[in-house]
Amino acid sequence: MWCGAGAGRRGCVVERSYVVTGGGRGVGRAVVERLAGDGAHVVAVEMDGAALEWMGGHPARERLAGVVGDAGDEAVAERAADRAGERGPLAGWVNNAAVFRDASVHSSSAREVLELIGLNLAPAVAGCAVAVRRFLEQGGTGAVVNVSSHQAQRAVPGCVPYVTAKAGIEGLTRALAVEYGARGVRVNAVALGSIATERYAAFLAGRSAAEAASVEEEMGRLHPVGRVGTVREVAGAVAFLLSEEAGFINGATVPVDGGRGVLARDPESHDAPGAG
C-alpha cells in the first residue's frame, strides 16, 4: 500500500501487479493497456522483444515492464513474477500467449502434432503453476484468466493441435479452479471468437479488395452480432474476471465471441422469421 504525504487512510492506494503473456501485440497488448489504465503495474511477457517497444512511449510507461522470453519456460514465468512482485503484490495472471501453427494427423507425425500442442499448452501450464504458487505465498488471493477459443468446443478442420491445446487449457482451468478455489485462487477462461488483431488485419491486407470483403461478409455470418470482435472488448472481459466484482466466478469459460459458439450453421438450417 502506498500513501502520499499527509494523505490519510483515504489517500492510500493499494498497489497491485499483473502478468500478461503474449502482451506485446493484439489481445495481449489490449489487456496490458486496460490494466495499466486502471492503475495497475503490468509485466508483459513476449518472445519477440520488438513487440514491447511501444511501452517506452506509452502514457502509462511507469507502470509497464517487459520480459523477453518463452512464456512456456517456467524460468521465464518466474522472472516475470519477480518483476511484478517488485511493483506490488501479484493480483492476477493472464495466459494469452499462443502459437498459430497447425497440422493434420494424416500429413504430420504424431510427434509433430504433440509438439505443436505443447507450444500452445505449455505457456498456460507454466503461467498457472507460477501464478498459483505466488498467490499461495501471499496468503492465497489472486486470479488467473486463460485465453481459449471457440475452437475448443467447435473444431475447425486442419487445426488439430490448436483445438486440442485450447480444449486442454479449458480443462486445466476447471481443474485448478476446483483445487485452489477454497484457498482464494480463482481460475477462469475466455473463449474468443474472431478478433480484429494485427494478425487479422494482415490476413485481409494480403488479399484483393473483393476477397477481403468476402472474408468480412463471412465473418459477419459466423458471428450473430454481425462482425468480428475488438481487442478492447476482450480486454474488458478479462479485466472483469480479474476483478473483485467477479469474486464468485470460478472455473468458468466465458465466451467472448459475439455468439459464434452457439450458432448452428448447417445445410439444413432455415432462414430466420421474416428473412429472405
C-alpha positions as CSV (number, residue, x, y, z in Angstrom):
1,M,0.0,0.0,0.0
2,W,1.3,3.4,-1.0
3,C,0.2,6.6,0.8
4,G,1.0,10.1,-0.2
5,A,2.4,12.5,2.4
6,G,-0.4,13.6,4.7
7,A,-2.9,11.7,2.6
8,G,-4.5,9.8,5.5
9,R,-6.2,6.4,5.0
10,R,-8.5,7.6,2.2
11,G,-5.5,8.8,0.3
12,C,-3.8,5.4,0.3
13,V,-3.5,3.5,-2.9
14,V,-3.3,-0.3,-2.9
15,E,-0.6,-1.2,-5.4
16,R,-1.3,-4.3,-7.4
17,S,0.5,-6.0,-10.3
18,Y,-0.3,-8.4,-13.1
19,V,1.5,-10.6,-15.6
20,V,0.2,-10.9,-19.2
21,T,1.8,-13.3,-21.5
22,G,1.9,-12.5,-25.2
23,G,1.4,-8.9,-24.0
24,G,3.1,-7.1,-26.9
25,R,0.5,-7.3,-29.6
26,G,-3.2,-7.9,-30.3
27,V,-5.3,-9.1,-27.4
28,G,-2.4,-9.2,-25.0
29,R,-1.4,-5.6,-25.6
30,A,-5.0,-4.5,-25.1
31,V,-5.2,-6.3,-21.8
32,V,-1.9,-4.8,-20.7
33,E,-3.2,-1.3,-21.6
34,R,-6.5,-1.8,-19.9
35,L,-5.0,-3.0,-16.6
36,A,-2.4,-0.2,-16.6
37,G,-5.1,2.3,-17.4
38,D,-6.9,1.0,-14.3
39,G,-3.9,2.0,-12.3
40,A,-2.1,-1.4,-12.0
41,H,1.5,-2.3,-12.7
42,V,1.7,-4.8,-15.6
43,V,4.5,-7.1,-16.8
44,A,4.2,-8.3,-20.3
45,V,6.0,-11.4,-21.5
46,E,6.9,-11.7,-25.2
47,M,9.2,-13.9,-27.2
48,D,9.9,-11.0,-29.6
49,G,11.4,-8.1,-27.8
50,A,10.5,-5.7,-30.6
51,A,6.8,-6.3,-29.8
52,L,7.4,-4.4,-26.5
53,E,9.0,-1.3,-27.9
54,W,5.7,0.6,-27.8
55,M,5.9,0.6,-24.0
56,G,8.6,3.3,-24.0
57,G,6.3,5.9,-25.4
58,H,3.1,4.9,-23.6
59,P,1.4,7.3,-21.2
60,A,1.4,4.6,-18.5
61,R,5.1,3.6,-19.2
62,E,6.0,4.0,-15.5
63,R,3.6,1.1,-14.7
64,L,4.8,-1.1,-17.5
65,A,7.6,-3.6,-17.8
66,G,8.6,-6.3,-20.3
67,V,10.2,-9.7,-20.0
68,V,11.6,-11.2,-23.2
69,G,11.4,-15.0,-23.4
70,D,9.3,-18.1,-24.0
71,A,6.1,-18.0,-21.9
72,G,6.2,-21.8,-21.8
73,D,9.5,-21.7,-20.0
74,E,8.9,-21.8,-16.2
75,A,12.1,-19.8,-15.5
76,V,10.8,-17.0,-17.7
77,A,7.4,-17.1,-15.9
78,E,9.3,-16.9,-12.6
79,R,11.2,-13.9,-13.8
80,A,8.0,-12.2,-14.8
81,A,6.5,-12.9,-11.4
82,D,9.6,-11.4,-9.7
83,R,9.4,-8.3,-11.8
84,A,5.7,-7.9,-10.9
85,G,6.3,-8.6,-7.3
86,E,8.8,-5.7,-7.2
87,R,6.0,-3.3,-8.1
88,G,3.2,-4.6,-5.9
89,P,1.5,-7.8,-4.7
90,L,0.7,-10.1,-7.7
91,A,-3.1,-9.8,-8.1
92,G,-3.6,-11.6,-11.4
93,W,-2.1,-13.5,-14.3
94,V,-3.3,-13.7,-17.9
95,N,-2.2,-16.6,-20.1
96,N,-2.6,-15.2,-23.6
97,A,0.5,-16.4,-25.4
98,A,-0.3,-18.6,-28.4
99,V,1.3,-20.0,-31.5
100,F,-0.8,-20.2,-34.7
101,R,0.8,-23.2,-36.4
102,D,-1.3,-26.3,-37.2
103,A,-1.1,-29.7,-38.7
104,S,-3.3,-32.7,-39.6
105,V,-2.6,-36.2,-38.4
106,H,-2.8,-37.7,-42.0
107,S,0.1,-35.5,-43.1
108,S,2.2,-34.9,-40.0
109,S,3.7,-37.3,-37.5
110,A,2.3,-37.8,-34.1
111,R,5.4,-36.3,-32.6
112,E,5.0,-33.1,-34.6
113,V,1.3,-32.8,-33.6
114,L,2.2,-33.3,-29.9
115,E,5.0,-30.6,-30.2
116,L,2.5,-28.1,-31.7
117,I,0.0,-28.9,-28.9
118,G,2.8,-28.2,-26.4
119,L,3.6,-24.9,-27.9
120,N,0.1,-23.6,-27.0
121,L,-0.5,-25.6,-23.9
122,A,2.9,-25.2,-22.1
123,P,2.6,-21.4,-21.6
124,A,-0.8,-21.8,-19.8
125,V,0.6,-24.6,-17.6
126,A,3.8,-22.7,-16.8
127,G,1.9,-19.5,-16.1
128,C,-0.7,-21.1,-14.0
129,A,1.9,-23.0,-12.0
130,V,3.9,-19.9,-11.1
131,A,0.9,-17.8,-10.5
132,V,-0.7,-20.2,-8.1
133,R,2.5,-20.6,-6.1
134,R,2.9,-16.9,-5.8
135,F,-0.7,-16.4,-4.8
136,L,-0.4,-19.0,-2.1
137,E,2.8,-17.5,-0.8
138,Q,1.0,-14.2,-0.5
139,G,-1.8,-15.8,1.5
140,G,-3.9,-17.3,-1.2
141,T,-5.6,-14.4,-3.1
142,G,-5.4,-14.0,-6.8
143,A,-7.0,-14.6,-10.2
144,V,-5.9,-16.3,-13.4
145,V,-7.5,-15.8,-16.8
146,N,-6.6,-18.3,-19.5
147,V,-7.3,-17.3,-23.1
148,S,-9.1,-20.1,-25.0
149,S,-11.0,-20.1,-28.3
150,H,-14.4,-21.1,-29.7
151,Q,-12.4,-23.9,-31.4
152,A,-12.1,-25.7,-28.1
153,Q,-15.8,-26.7,-28.5
154,R,-16.4,-26.2,-32.2
155,A,-13.4,-27.6,-34.1
156,V,-12.1,-26.2,-37.4
157,P,-10.7,-28.7,-39.9
158,G,-6.9,-28.6,-40.2
159,C,-6.4,-27.2,-36.7
160,V,-5.9,-30.4,-34.6
161,P,-3.0,-29.1,-32.4
162,Y,-4.6,-25.7,-31.7
163,V,-8.1,-27.2,-31.0
164,T,-6.6,-29.8,-28.7
165,A,-4.4,-27.3,-26.8
166,K,-7.3,-25.0,-26.2
167,A,-9.5,-27.8,-25.0
168,G,-6.7,-28.7,-22.7
169,I,-6.5,-25.1,-21.4
170,E,-10.2,-25.2,-20.6
171,G,-9.7,-28.5,-18.7
172,L,-6.8,-27.0,-16.9
173,T,-8.9,-24.0,-15.9
174,R,-11.6,-26.2,-14.3
175,A,-9.1,-28.5,-12.5
176,L,-7.2,-25.6,-10.9
177,A,-10.4,-23.8,-10.0
178,V,-11.6,-26.8,-8.1
179,E,-8.2,-27.5,-6.5
180,Y,-7.4,-23.9,-5.3
181,G,-10.7,-22.1,-5.1
182,A,-11.1,-22.7,-1.4
183,R,-7.7,-21.2,-0.9
184,G,-8.7,-17.9,-2.5
185,V,-7.4,-18.5,-6.0
186,R,-9.8,-18.2,-8.9
187,V,-9.1,-19.5,-12.4
188,N,-11.3,-18.7,-15.4
189,A,-11.0,-18.7,-19.1
190,V,-12.3,-16.6,-22.0
191,A,-13.2,-18.4,-25.3
192,L,-12.6,-16.0,-28.1
193,G,-14.3,-15.7,-31.5
194,S,-12.6,-14.0,-34.4
195,I,-10.9,-10.8,-33.1
196,A,-9.6,-7.8,-35.2
197,T,-6.0,-8.1,-34.2
198,E,-2.9,-7.1,-36.3
199,R,-2.8,-10.7,-37.5
200,Y,-6.4,-10.4,-38.8
201,A,-5.6,-7.1,-40.5
202,A,-2.6,-8.6,-42.2
203,F,-4.7,-11.6,-43.3
204,L,-7.1,-9.1,-45.0
205,A,-4.3,-6.9,-46.4
206,G,-2.8,-9.9,-48.2
207,R,-6.0,-10.3,-50.3
208,S,-7.7,-8.3,-53.0
209,A,-10.4,-5.9,-52.1
210,A,-13.1,-8.3,-53.3
211,E,-11.6,-11.2,-51.4
212,A,-11.2,-9.1,-48.2
213,A,-14.9,-8.0,-48.5
214,S,-15.9,-11.7,-48.9
215,V,-14.0,-12.6,-45.8
216,E,-15.6,-9.8,-43.8
217,E,-19.0,-10.9,-45.0
218,E,-18.4,-14.5,-44.0
219,M,-17.1,-13.3,-40.6
220,G,-20.4,-11.4,-40.2
221,R,-22.4,-14.5,-40.9
222,L,-20.3,-16.6,-38.4
223,H,-20.9,-14.2,-35.6
224,P,-24.5,-13.5,-34.7
225,V,-23.6,-9.9,-33.7
226,G,-22.7,-9.5,-37.4
227,R,-18.9,-8.6,-37.0
228,V,-15.7,-9.7,-35.5
229,G,-14.7,-8.6,-32.0
230,T,-12.3,-5.9,-30.9
231,V,-9.3,-6.3,-28.7
232,R,-10.8,-3.8,-26.3
233,E,-13.9,-5.9,-25.9
234,V,-11.8,-8.9,-24.9
235,A,-9.7,-6.8,-22.5
236,G,-12.8,-5.6,-20.8
237,A,-14.0,-9.1,-20.2
238,V,-10.6,-10.2,-18.9
239,A,-10.3,-7.2,-16.6
240,F,-13.7,-8.0,-15.2
241,L,-12.8,-11.7,-14.5
242,L,-9.7,-10.5,-12.7
243,S,-11.6,-8.0,-10.6
244,E,-13.2,-8.5,-7.2
245,E,-16.6,-7.9,-8.9
246,A,-16.1,-11.4,-10.4
247,G,-15.3,-12.9,-7.0
248,F,-17.9,-15.7,-7.3
249,I,-17.0,-16.7,-10.8
250,N,-14.6,-19.6,-10.7
251,G,-13.9,-22.5,-13.2
252,A,-15.9,-20.8,-15.9
253,T,-15.1,-20.5,-19.6
254,V,-16.8,-17.3,-20.7
255,P,-17.5,-16.9,-24.4
256,V,-16.3,-13.6,-25.8
257,D,-17.3,-14.5,-29.4
258,G,-20.3,-12.5,-30.4
259,G,-22.4,-15.7,-30.2
260,R,-20.2,-17.7,-32.6
261,G,-20.0,-20.6,-30.2
262,V,-23.8,-21.0,-30.1
263,L,-24.5,-20.5,-33.8
264,A,-25.6,-23.7,-35.7
265,R,-24.9,-23.1,-39.3
266,D,-25.5,-26.2,-41.4
267,P,-27.1,-27.1,-44.8
268,E,-30.5,-27.8,-43.0
269,S,-30.7,-24.5,-41.2
270,H,-33.7,-22.4,-42.0
271,D,-33.9,-18.6,-42.6
272,A,-34.9,-16.6,-39.5
273,P,-38.5,-15.5,-39.4
274,G,-39.1,-12.6,-41.8
275,A,-35.8,-13.1,-43.6
276,G,-35.3,-13.5,-47.3
